[in-house]
Every structure is written in C-alpha cells, then in structure tokens.
Amino acid sequence: MISKYYSTWILQLFIVWFIGYICKINFITKYINPYYTSLLISIGFVFWLVYLICLKDYEFQVSFLIILLLLHIGPLYISYTYVKNEYAIENLVITVVLYLLFMGMNNINPMKVYLIDKHPSSWNEVNKVCRLNGNNFIPLCFIFKLIKFIY
C-alpha cells in the first residue's frame, strides 16, 4: 500500500536521488531535485509537531522524536548541499499533484490524516502499529526493526 503521508513519498524520492547521487547515475541526478519537496516536508513537519505538542498535548519519546527530526530535516540539508540541477519546482508540483490525486482517488482526507488521526509518539506505539497494520508506517517499522536489531 502506498503511504498516506506526503513525507513518506518524499523520503522515498530522496532515497532514489541519493542512491543516484552516490552511484553517479546521471539520469536520476539530472531530473530529480528533492530540495523544495524536502523544504515542504521540513516546514510541514515543524508545524505538525507544534500542533501535536501544543494543541493535542502529545508527549514524544526523545529518541523517537530525534529520529523523526532527522528523517524530515536531514534530506533538506543534504539536498540543499548537494543537488545541482534546476528541477526543484517541477519536482514539487509533480509530487504534490500525484499525492493529492492519490488521496482523492482513495477517498482519504489529508486534513483528517494529519490533524485528527492518532499518531505514534514512541517506539512502543510504532511497534503496536507495525504489528496491527504496518502498511501505514513502513519507514518507521523498518527503522524500528533496525534499532531493535542493533540493540
């Protein structure tokens, strides 16, 4: 299942670009520019975090919050530093349009997804979500399993 979170889409696009950058795949690095998309998820994440903490009284586990911050702000720093092409606006428009089309076709309200739905705030909650329905948090489930494997 495709994620209902725009940031997951952009993280996947960023990973494709990053692999292309490391492996020097010119076709990928020539046309993919994750800068503005990374900027959007970074700004959106900060506002979303403030909303959850200030208005919905969420309390995040510190290590979980650090990983979320790295996942949302790290791509912005890396793409700002290393992207050399000029297709940032095009990438932003295409990804937003595709995301909104996907949400519309699946009758999912983005406002409900971000503002009303319950969101995990600790690794234990991610573990529960992964056991019940891992499709919504695929990157977090992978990170959870990786951290669990390391420790």
Secondary structure, 3 states (H helix, E strand, C coil): CCCCCHHHHHHHHHHHHHHHHHCCCHHHHHHCCCHHHHHHHHHHHHHHHHHHHHHCCCCCCHHHHHHHHHHHHHHHHHHHHHCCCCCHHHHHHHHHHHHHHHHHHCCCCHHHHHHHCCCCCCHHHHHHHHHHHHHHHHHHHHHHHHHHHHC
